[in-house]
Amino acid sequence: MSDQPKGVYTAKNLTEEIWELYSGKTQKQYHCGFNDLHKYFKIIKPSFNIVTGTPNCGKSSLVYDIAMRTARNENFKWCIFSPEHSLAVNLKRLCEKYLHKPFDSIFENRANENEIIEAIEFIDKHFYLLDSKGDSPDIDWILDRCKYCVDVFGIDAFIIDPYNEINPNRANLREDEHISLLISKIKRFNRETNTVSFMVAHPNKQIRGADGMFRVNSLYDISGTAHWNNKADTGIIVTRDYEKQVTEVRVAKVREVDIQGNVGSCTLAWNNSTKTFEDTGYE
């Protein structure tokens, strides 16, 4: 018989991998930090997770909360590409998430200098911030820096917030083809480095419901293509009700049910005095 060509595997070729799955060494479920949300959403390595929602609904803040809570509770290390704010502002947001106190002087209960020093000490060991100053980097630039952070710092996860800050140059590709290739590159990176990724993406349309609120109905409403829904491992839609001062977090897509979570929703509350989301205890 001729030698087995590259890319062809038998079941026995995969003996080590299958027993790792069976023993629970792989596909371990990590807690997202919110008990209410954990019912529907588990963090799994590797995975590609998409988060969307109406403007100013708190989708970025929620992802930062998840990052900080996993850093504290699971010892996760994160890489963050979030160029809509300066690096200093992103560090400020992380300080607030760590301390559960506001940073700015307009707040009476703002963090003091010693608390900020404590927060920076923790963040320095768990977070690595990316910024291509004066330029809009492509996905290869971002993943190259994430690979460095995997190799040198041992990061577990990274955030890209938002998608539209990635260089839009797509040569001769249509937008949907470009996004499909981009997601494939991220997912391949996740598999090869055993990491988790969160992509924050804006919707291309919002629908006003009977209650007068704008909503994103599905992941198909994300700008660009249906690939966001089709290729994501999990998809989360965030909707804030300003009148009731609560935020609905809906897990709209789960590729591996029970392992990565289940479709469903919970209600979180934004606490402006701590600059964090909190569990409410009700759905």
C-alpha positions as CSV (number, residue, x, y, z in Angstrom):
1,M,0.0,0.0,0.0
2,S,1.2,3.5,-0.8
3,D,2.1,5.9,2.0
4,Q,-0.9,7.7,3.4
5,P,-0.9,11.2,1.8
6,K,-0.8,14.4,4.0
7,G,-4.3,15.5,5.1
8,V,-5.8,12.0,5.3
9,Y,-6.4,10.6,8.9
10,T,-7.8,7.3,10.2
11,A,-9.6,7.0,13.5
12,K,-6.5,5.5,15.1
13,N,-4.4,8.5,14.0
14,L,-6.6,10.6,16.3
15,T,-6.3,8.4,19.4
16,E,-4.6,11.0,21.5
17,E,-7.0,13.7,20.6
18,I,-10.2,11.6,21.1
19,W,-9.0,10.6,24.6
20,E,-8.3,14.2,25.5
21,L,-11.8,15.0,24.6
22,Y,-13.2,12.1,26.5
23,S,-11.2,13.0,29.7
24,G,-12.3,16.6,29.6
25,K,-8.8,18.0,28.9
26,T,-10.1,19.8,25.9
27,Q,-13.4,21.6,25.4
28,K,-13.3,22.7,29.0
29,Q,-16.0,25.1,29.9
30,Y,-14.8,28.4,31.4
31,H,-17.2,30.6,33.3
32,C,-18.0,34.0,31.6
33,G,-18.2,35.7,35.0
34,F,-22.0,36.3,35.0
35,N,-24.1,33.5,36.6
36,D,-27.2,34.6,34.7
37,L,-25.4,34.5,31.4
38,H,-23.5,31.3,32.2
39,K,-26.7,29.4,31.8
40,Y,-26.6,30.1,28.1
41,F,-23.0,30.9,27.3
42,K,-19.8,29.0,28.1
43,I,-16.4,30.0,27.0
44,I,-14.6,27.2,25.1
45,K,-11.2,27.0,23.6
46,P,-10.9,27.3,20.7
47,S,-13.9,29.4,19.6
48,F,-14.9,32.5,17.6
49,N,-17.7,34.5,19.3
50,I,-19.5,37.4,17.7
51,V,-21.2,40.2,19.7
52,T,-23.6,42.7,18.2
53,G,-26.4,45.0,19.2
54,T,-27.9,48.5,18.9
55,P,-25.6,51.5,19.1
56,N,-24.7,52.4,22.7
57,C,-26.3,49.3,24.1
58,G,-23.1,48.3,26.0
59,K,-21.8,45.5,23.8
60,S,-18.2,46.6,24.1
61,S,-18.6,47.2,27.9
62,L,-20.0,43.7,28.3
63,V,-17.1,42.1,26.4
64,Y,-14.7,44.1,28.7
65,D,-16.6,42.8,31.7
66,I,-16.3,39.2,30.5
67,A,-12.6,39.7,29.8
68,M,-11.9,41.2,33.3
69,R,-14.0,38.6,35.1
70,T,-12.2,35.7,33.3
71,A,-8.9,37.3,34.0
72,R,-9.7,37.4,37.7
73,N,-11.5,34.1,38.1
74,E,-9.9,31.9,35.4
75,N,-6.5,33.6,35.2
76,F,-7.1,34.3,31.5
77,K,-4.7,36.6,29.6
78,W,-6.2,38.8,26.9
79,C,-5.1,40.8,23.9
80,I,-7.3,43.8,22.9
81,F,-7.5,45.7,19.6
82,S,-10.0,48.5,20.2
83,P,-8.9,51.6,18.2
84,E,-12.2,53.5,18.6
85,H,-10.6,54.7,21.9
86,S,-7.0,55.6,22.7
87,L,-4.8,53.1,24.6
88,A,-5.0,55.3,27.7
89,V,-8.9,55.3,27.6
90,N,-8.9,51.5,27.1
91,L,-6.6,51.1,30.1
92,K,-9.0,53.4,32.1
93,R,-11.9,51.2,31.2
94,L,-10.1,48.1,32.3
95,C,-9.2,49.9,35.6
96,E,-12.9,50.5,36.2
97,K,-13.8,46.9,35.4
98,Y,-11.1,45.7,37.9
99,L,-12.0,48.0,40.7
100,H,-15.8,48.4,40.1
101,K,-15.3,52.1,40.6
102,P,-15.3,55.0,38.2
103,F,-12.1,56.6,37.1
104,D,-13.1,60.2,36.3
105,S,-13.1,63.1,38.7
106,I,-16.7,63.9,38.2
107,F,-17.7,60.9,40.3
108,E,-17.6,61.2,44.1
109,N,-16.8,57.5,44.5
110,R,-13.9,57.5,42.0
111,A,-11.0,55.2,42.5
112,N,-8.1,56.7,44.5
113,E,-4.5,56.7,43.3
114,N,-3.5,53.5,45.3
115,E,-6.4,51.6,43.8
116,I,-5.4,52.7,40.3
117,I,-1.8,51.5,41.0
118,E,-3.3,48.1,42.2
119,A,-5.4,47.8,39.0
120,I,-2.5,48.6,36.7
121,E,-0.4,46.0,38.4
122,F,-3.1,43.3,37.7
123,I,-3.9,44.6,34.2
124,D,-0.1,44.6,33.3
125,K,0.0,40.8,33.9
126,H,-3.3,39.9,32.1
127,F,-3.9,42.4,29.3
128,Y,-2.0,43.4,26.2
129,L,-3.2,46.3,24.1
130,L,-2.7,46.6,20.3
131,D,-2.8,49.8,18.3
132,S,-1.4,50.6,14.8
133,K,-1.1,54.3,15.4
134,G,-1.9,56.4,12.4
135,D,-2.9,53.4,10.3
136,S,-5.8,51.0,9.9
137,P,-4.3,47.5,10.1
138,D,-5.5,44.5,8.3
139,I,-6.4,41.2,10.0
140,D,-3.0,39.7,9.3
141,W,-1.3,42.5,11.2
142,I,-3.7,42.0,14.2
143,L,-3.2,38.2,14.2
144,D,0.5,38.5,13.9
145,R,0.6,40.6,17.1
146,C,-1.8,38.2,18.8
147,K,0.6,35.3,17.8
148,Y,3.4,37.2,19.5
149,C,1.3,37.6,22.6
150,V,0.5,33.9,22.5
151,D,4.2,32.9,22.2
152,V,5.6,35.5,24.7
153,F,2.8,36.1,27.2
154,G,0.6,33.0,26.9
155,I,-2.6,34.8,26.1
156,D,-5.8,32.8,26.2
157,A,-8.1,35.1,24.2
158,F,-8.4,38.3,22.2
159,I,-10.9,41.0,21.4
160,I,-11.4,42.9,18.1
161,D,-13.7,45.8,18.7
162,P,-15.2,46.7,16.3
163,Y,-14.9,44.8,13.0
164,N,-15.2,48.1,10.9
165,E,-11.8,49.3,12.4
166,I,-10.0,46.6,10.4
167,N,-8.6,47.8,7.1
168,P,-11.4,47.5,4.6
169,N,-9.1,47.0,1.6
170,R,-10.2,43.7,0.1
171,A,-8.6,43.8,-3.4
172,N,-10.9,42.1,-5.9
173,L,-13.1,40.4,-3.3
174,R,-16.7,41.3,-2.6
175,E,-17.4,42.3,1.0
176,D,-19.0,39.0,1.8
177,E,-16.0,37.1,0.4
178,H,-13.7,39.4,2.4
179,I,-15.5,38.8,5.6
180,S,-15.7,35.0,5.0
181,L,-11.9,34.9,4.5
182,L,-11.3,37.1,7.6
183,I,-13.4,34.9,9.8
184,S,-11.7,31.8,8.5
185,K,-8.3,33.3,9.3
186,I,-9.4,34.1,12.9
187,K,-10.9,30.6,13.4
188,R,-7.8,28.9,12.0
189,F,-5.7,31.1,14.4
190,N,-8.0,30.0,17.3
191,R,-7.5,26.4,16.4
192,E,-3.8,26.5,15.9
193,T,-3.2,28.5,19.2
194,N,-6.1,27.1,21.3
195,T,-7.4,30.6,21.9
196,V,-10.8,32.3,22.2
197,S,-11.8,35.4,20.1
198,F,-14.5,37.9,20.5
199,M,-15.5,40.1,17.5
200,V,-17.7,43.1,18.2
201,A,-19.7,44.0,15.0
202,H,-22.3,46.7,14.3
203,P,-25.6,45.9,12.7
204,N,-26.6,47.2,9.3
205,K,-30.2,47.7,10.3
206,Q,-32.3,48.0,13.4
207,I,-36.0,47.5,13.7
208,R,-38.2,49.5,16.0
209,G,-40.6,47.2,18.0
210,A,-44.1,47.8,19.3
211,D,-42.5,49.1,22.5
212,G,-40.7,51.8,20.6
213,M,-37.2,50.2,21.2
214,F,-34.8,49.6,18.4
215,R,-33.7,45.9,18.2
216,V,-31.3,43.7,16.3
217,N,-33.4,40.6,15.5
218,S,-30.6,38.2,14.5
219,L,-27.0,37.8,13.6
220,Y,-28.1,38.1,9.9
221,D,-28.6,41.8,10.7
222,I,-24.8,42.4,11.1
223,S,-23.4,44.6,8.4
224,G,-21.7,42.8,5.5
225,T,-22.8,39.3,5.2
226,A,-24.7,36.2,6.6
227,H,-21.3,34.7,7.3
228,W,-21.3,36.3,10.7
229,N,-24.1,34.0,11.7
230,N,-23.1,31.0,9.7
231,K,-19.4,30.8,10.7
232,A,-19.6,32.0,14.3
233,D,-19.4,29.4,17.1
234,T,-21.6,31.6,19.3
235,G,-23.4,34.8,18.7
236,I,-24.7,37.3,21.3
237,I,-27.1,40.2,20.7
238,V,-27.2,43.0,23.3
239,T,-30.2,45.3,23.7
240,R,-30.5,48.0,26.4
241,D,-33.8,49.2,27.7
242,Y,-33.0,52.7,29.0
243,E,-36.4,53.2,30.6
244,K,-36.2,50.0,32.7
245,Q,-32.4,50.4,33.1
246,V,-31.8,46.8,32.2
247,T,-30.0,45.1,29.3
248,E,-31.1,41.9,27.5
249,V,-28.2,39.6,26.5
250,R,-29.5,37.1,24.0
251,V,-27.4,34.1,22.9
252,A,-28.8,33.7,19.4
253,K,-26.4,31.2,18.0
254,V,-24.6,28.2,19.6
255,R,-22.8,25.7,17.3
256,E,-22.3,23.0,19.9
257,V,-25.3,23.0,22.1
258,D,-24.8,22.3,25.8
259,I,-21.0,22.4,25.4
260,Q,-20.9,26.0,24.3
261,G,-24.2,26.9,25.8
262,N,-27.8,27.2,24.7
263,V,-29.9,29.6,22.8
264,G,-31.7,31.9,25.3
265,S,-31.5,35.2,27.0
266,C,-30.9,36.8,30.4
267,T,-31.2,40.3,31.8
268,L,-28.2,42.2,33.2
269,A,-28.2,45.6,34.9
270,W,-25.8,48.4,34.2
271,N,-24.5,50.0,37.4
272,N,-23.2,53.4,36.6
273,S,-21.6,53.8,40.0
274,T,-19.3,50.8,39.3
275,K,-19.1,51.1,35.5
276,T,-19.9,47.4,35.2
277,F,-22.8,45.1,34.4
278,E,-24.3,43.0,37.1
279,D,-26.4,39.9,37.4
280,T,-30.1,40.5,38.2
281,G,-31.2,37.0,39.1
282,Y,-34.1,37.0,36.6
283,E,-34.4,36.3,32.9
